[in-house]
Amino acid sequence: MTHIIDARGHRCPVPTLKLRRYLAEQPAGTTVVLLADDPMAQIDVPHFCNQNSYLLLSTETAAEGWRFEICRAD
């Protein structure tokens, strides 16, 4: 089962902070979905993944913002 972090209604950097906190406690191979509606998330989430060696598996535009699927690879 994939965990969902609903960060809609929060401005950056809160979505990536929630993502960081969750993934820090998870083993390698964990997949998480982040929901965000702050336009800066489109920039911040890919940058966060690149800086922390997480895999950004997909990015989708949804009616309520964006849906990011991320995997902890290390």
C-alpha positions in Angstrom: 0.0 0.0 0.0 1.3 3.4 -1.0 1.3 6.1 1.7 -0.2 9.5 0.8 1.0 12.8 2.2 -1.7 15.4 1.6 0.1 18.8 1.8 -2.7 20.7 -0.1 -3.3 24.0 1.5 0.3 24.4 2.7 2.9 26.6 1.0 6.4 25.6 0.2 8.6 24.4 1.9 6.0 22.6 4.0 5.2 19.9 1.4 8.8 18.9 1.0 9.4 19.1 4.8 6.5 16.6 5.3 8.0 14.4 2.5 11.5 14.6 4.1 10.1 13.6 7.6 8.2 10.6 6.2 10.9 9.3 4.0 13.6 9.6 6.6 11.8 7.0 8.7 11.2 4.5 5.8 13.3 1.8 4.4 14.7 1.8 0.8 12.1 0.9 -1.8 9.3 2.8 0.0 7.0 4.6 -2.4 5.0 7.7 -1.3 2.5 10.0 -3.0 2.6 13.7 -2.3 -0.4 15.8 -3.0 0.3 19.6 -3.2 -1.4 22.6 -4.6 1.3 25.3 -4.2 2.7 26.1 -7.7 6.3 26.1 -6.2 5.9 22.4 -5.5 6.5 21.8 -9.3 10.0 23.2 -8.7 10.7 22.2 -5.1 9.7 18.5 -5.2 11.9 17.6 -8.2 14.8 19.6 -6.8 14.3 17.9 -3.4 14.4 14.5 -5.0 17.5 15.3 -6.9 19.3 16.7 -3.9 18.4 13.7 -1.7 18.8 10.8 -4.2 15.1 10.0 -4.2 13.4 8.9 -7.4 10.6 11.0 -8.8 8.6 8.3 -10.5 5.8 10.5 -11.8 4.2 13.9 -11.7 0.6 14.4 -12.6 -1.6 17.5 -12.8 -4.8 17.1 -10.9 -7.9 19.3 -10.4 -6.6 20.1 -6.9 -3.0 20.7 -7.8 -0.3 18.1 -8.4 0.4 14.5 -7.5 4.0 13.4 -7.1 5.0 9.7 -6.7 8.4 9.4 -5.1 10.5 6.3 -4.1 13.3 6.1 -1.6 16.0 4.5 -3.5 18.9 4.3 -1.1 
